[in-house]
Amino acid sequence: MGTHSAPALTERRFHGSTDRTSRRHPELIAAGETGELVPPSDVQALADAILRLARDASLRACMSAASRRRAVECFGIAQMVGRYTQLYDRELARRRARGVHAGAGLGATIE
């Protein structure tokens, strides 16, 4: 597979629940696009996914490129700054609604 990033392989839980990483960050792995998801403890499914990737350089290259695009688009500096800005804006609005001075510690009120 060389020095290029490899597509992700992870287990998928049944009954609508996914593994812990995918549940917290569903955008990390897009099944069949940026990696493969296999049922937990399904050795055959895992082996099949590994063999499929090992045998198909084109599939690996496509998944690798898609993974890189997703990482840059979803987790790049601009996206991180945007999410932090939204978080701070929400907290500031919440504090203002409660009458808390923006620069004050938790629990401080405007006098």
N, C-alpha and C positions, 0 to 999 in steps of 0.2 A: 504494500500500500504506500510505500515511499514516505516522504517527509510531509506530504499534504495532510491536512486535517482529515480524520476519518469520520464517517457518519456515525451517529450515536446508536447504540443498541441498549435497550432497557426493557424491563419487564412491565407489562400492563396487567393491572388487577382486573378481575371480573366484577360484574354487578355494578357497572357505572363508575367504579373508583379506579383511579390510576395510581401508579407508584407515587411515593411522597414527593419526589422532585417535580414530576409532571403535574401533580395536583397543586403544588404551590406556584408553579410557573408553567402553565399549560402551553405557553408559546415556545418553550425550549425545544421540544421535539415534535415535528409534524410527521406523523407516520407515513412512510413511503416517500417523503419529500426530503427531510433533513436527517432521517435515520429510520431505524426499524424498532417497533414496539412488539414485544413477545409476551405471552402469558407467563406469570411467575411459575417457576418450577417445571416449565415445559422444556425439557432438555432438547427434544426433537425440534421444536420451533426455533429455539436459540441456535442450534446447529444449522438448521436450514437457512436462517437469516445470515449467519456468519459465512456459510458456503456461498450463498447468493452474492454477497458483497465481495468475497474473495475471488470469485470466478468472473465477475463483471466489472472491469476497470471503468467502463463508461458510466455504469450506475454509481460506482464510488465517486467518480469525478463530478457527476451531476449532484449527488447528495452533499458532497463536500462544498461545492460552489453555493448550493442553496443554504447550507448551514452558515457559511461565511456571510452571505447576504443577510440572512435572518439576524445574525449576531450584530452586524453593523447597523441594520435598520432598527432593531429592537433594543439593543444594549449599548449603542455608541454614546459618546460624550454628550452630543446634543440631546439625545433622548433622556439621558440621566439628569442633565441640567434641567430639562423641561419638567421631569417628574418631581425633582426636588423643589422647583419653583412652585408647582401646583400644590405640593405638600405644605410649603411655607405659607402660600396664599390662603389655603384652607385654614391653617392654624391661626393665622393673623385675623381672618374674618371671624373665626370662632371666638377668639379672645376679645375682639372688638364688640361682638354681640353680647358678651358677658361683662363688658365694662372693664376689661383688663388691659392695662397699658402694654403696648407691643413689646417694649424693652424690659418689662418687669418679669421677675421670676414667677413661677407657678403660684397661683393664689393671690398675687398682688392686685389691687384694684386702683382705678383712677380716682384721685382725690379732687 
